[in-house]
């Protein structure tokens, strides 16, 4: 079974970003991945929020703009980390 653990600092940043949302909101966790006999373990080291202006909505579907994705994926690549997308839903609290 896969396991994701989020430390206090990334968790606080994620909560603050999502709690301020009126609708769909996005962000990325940068995590270190480890292989275990019972499945992968991901330890989230940081959270990168996506600004609302960097998300497009078309016919009820959402897309994070490339200018928001590239810095996160480049940082992850340089640091040897995994990228985990996180988001809220517009029909209720985060």
C-alpha positions as CSV (number, residue, x, y, z in Angstrom):
1,X,0.0,0.0,0.0
2,X,1.3,3.5,-0.8
3,X,1.7,5.9,2.0
4,X,2.0,9.7,2.0
5,X,3.2,11.5,5.1
6,X,3.1,15.3,5.2
7,X,5.2,17.2,7.7
8,X,3.8,20.1,9.8
9,X,5.2,22.9,7.6
10,X,3.9,21.7,4.3
11,X,0.6,20.7,5.9
12,X,0.1,24.2,7.4
13,X,0.9,25.8,4.0
14,X,-1.5,23.4,2.2
15,X,-4.3,24.0,4.7
16,X,-3.9,27.8,4.6
17,X,-3.9,27.8,0.7
18,X,-7.0,25.6,0.5
19,X,-8.9,27.1,3.3
20,X,-8.9,30.5,1.6
21,X,-10.5,29.0,-1.5
22,X,-13.9,29.9,-2.8
23,X,-13.7,27.2,-5.4
24,X,-11.3,24.8,-6.9
25,X,-7.7,25.4,-5.8
26,X,-4.4,23.6,-6.7
27,X,-1.0,23.1,-5.3
28,X,1.9,20.6,-5.4
29,X,3.7,18.7,-2.7
30,X,7.3,18.0,-3.3
31,X,8.1,14.6,-1.7
32,X,11.0,12.2,-1.3
33,X,10.0,8.7,-2.4
34,X,11.2,5.4,-0.8
35,X,10.6,1.8,-1.8
36,X,9.3,-0.4,0.9
37,X,8.3,-4.1,0.8
38,X,4.6,-3.2,1.4
39,X,4.6,-0.3,-1.1
40,X,6.1,3.1,-1.7
41,X,6.4,5.8,1.0
42,X,6.3,9.5,0.1
43,X,7.5,12.1,2.6
44,X,6.3,15.5,1.6
45,X,9.0,18.1,2.3
46,X,7.3,21.2,0.9
47,X,4.1,22.6,-0.6
48,X,4.0,24.9,-3.7
49,X,0.6,26.7,-4.0
50,X,-0.7,27.5,-7.5
51,X,-2.1,31.0,-7.8
52,X,-5.7,31.2,-8.9
53,X,-4.7,33.3,-11.9
54,X,-2.6,30.4,-13.1
55,X,-5.6,28.1,-13.4
56,X,-8.0,28.1,-16.4
57,X,-11.5,26.8,-16.3
58,X,-13.1,25.6,-19.6
59,X,-16.5,23.9,-19.6
60,X,-16.2,22.9,-15.9
61,X,-12.7,21.4,-16.3
62,X,-9.7,23.0,-14.8
63,X,-6.1,23.2,-16.1
64,X,-3.0,24.5,-14.4
65,X,-1.0,26.7,-16.7
66,X,2.4,25.7,-17.9
67,X,4.1,28.6,-16.2
68,X,2.9,27.3,-12.9
69,X,4.0,23.7,-13.6
70,X,7.5,24.3,-15.0
71,X,9.1,25.8,-11.9
72,X,7.7,23.0,-9.7
73,X,8.7,20.2,-12.0
74,X,12.2,21.7,-12.6
75,X,12.7,22.1,-8.8
76,X,11.7,18.5,-8.2
77,X,14.0,17.3,-11.0
78,X,17.0,19.2,-9.6
79,X,16.2,18.0,-6.0
80,X,15.4,14.4,-6.9
81,X,11.9,14.8,-5.5
82,X,8.5,13.6,-6.6
83,X,5.6,15.9,-7.5
84,X,2.2,15.2,-6.0
85,X,-0.8,17.3,-7.2
86,X,-3.3,18.3,-4.6
87,X,-6.6,20.2,-5.1
88,X,-9.9,21.1,-3.6
89,X,-13.4,20.8,-5.1
90,X,-15.7,23.7,-5.7
91,X,-18.8,22.0,-4.1
92,X,-17.7,22.1,-0.4
93,X,-15.0,22.9,2.1
94,X,-11.4,21.9,1.3
